């Protein structure tokens, strides 16, 4: 069987499309193969109305480990947290994705530095700081 180094065109067209039935399947493939060429669309999908799509997009970003994904997942987590904490499964998925992204060797230092900055300036964005503390505690990197 063929292993794709970059996202196949059929997956790209689904991710950029509007069919809510196919997007989760395309995200599962993207998560499995951690295709880094889709970071921009994955960040956009964090704002999708479907909670499954949000969760899977965060999972993909965590597996890919691109530092840009950390800020986007953190922003999404803060929005979910601020909305009366109505979806604990999504909250947990977002935090786990941040942990996975932060432990990725290619993004570890820059992500820890960014989260440390968020904690240090917690008054600016308390929900972000809360998530950053939880993530850095999990990976034993609290400042």
N, C-alpha and C positions, 0 to 999 in steps of 0.2 A: 504494500500500500504506500501511496505517496504522502510524504510529510511536507506541508507547505511552510516555507520560510516567511512568507508574507501572506496577508489576508487574501484569500481567493476572491475574485470578482463577484461571485454569486453571494458571498457573505457580505461584502461591502455594500452591494445593492440592497440587501435586506436591512442592514444596519442604518442605511441612509433613507430607507423607505418608511412607509407608514402602516404596514400591516402588523398589528399588535400580536397576531398569532405566530408570526415567524420570527420576530425580533428576539424573544427569549432563546430560541434554538440557535440563532446566529451568535448570541452572546455566550451561550454555553460552549460553542466551538472556539470562540475568541478566548475565553477563559482557559480552555484546555491547552491551546497552543500559544497563549500569551503573545499574540501578534502586536508588536509595538507601533505599527503604522496606523493604528486606529484610536490613539489616545484622544485626539480632538473630538471625534464623534462620541466616544465613551463618556467624556466629560459632559457633552450636551445631553446624553441620555440620562445623566443623573437628575435632570429636571423633568424627565418623562412623567406623565400622569400615572402610569402603571407602576405600582410598588415593586413588582417582580422585576421589571426592566431596570428600575433604580438599583435594586439589590444586586442584580447580575452585572450591571455596568460597573458598580463599585468593586465587585469581586474581580472583574477583568483588570481594572486599574491596579488593584492590589497585587495580582499575579504578575502583571507586566513590570511593575516597580518603577515607573517613570515618576520623577519628583513632582512634576506638574500635577499628577493625579492626587497627591497628598492634599494640596490646598483645596482642590475641587471636592474631594470626599469630606474634608473638614467643614467646608461651607455647607455641604448638603446635610451633614450630621447636625450642624447648628440649627438649620432650618427645621429639621425633623424634631430636634430637641425642644425648640421654641414653640412648636405647634402642640402644646400640651402633652407632649410625650405620648402620642397616641399609637405609635407603632413600634413596640419594643423589639420585634424581630428585625425590622429595618435598621433601627439604632444599633443593634448588636452586629448585624452584617456590615454596616458602615465602619464600626470600630474595628472589627476583625480585619476588614480590608486595609484599614490604616496600619494595623499591626503588621500584616503581611507585607505591605509596601515598605514600611519602615525597616523591617528585618532583611529586605532585599539588599544584597551587597552593593549594588550599583547606586542605590538612592539613600542608603542608611545615613551617612554623615549629613548630607544636606537636609534630609527630612527631620532628623533629630534637632539640627540647628534651627530649622524653621519652627518646630514645635516648642523648643525652648524659648524662642523669641515670643511666641504666642502666650506662653505661661508667664514670662516676665512682664508682659504688657497685658495681663489678664483683665484689667479694667476696661480696655478697649473692646474686647469680645469675650465675655465670660463663658459663653457656651462653647466657644472654640477652645478656650483654656481648659475647661472641664474635660473635653475629649482628649486634648493633648496630654493632660496629666494621666488619664486612664491608659493611653497608649504607651507613654514612656515608662509608666509603672510596670506594665506588662513585660516590657523588653529590658527592664532594669537599667534605664538610662535617665532617670530623673536628675535634674540639675542639682 
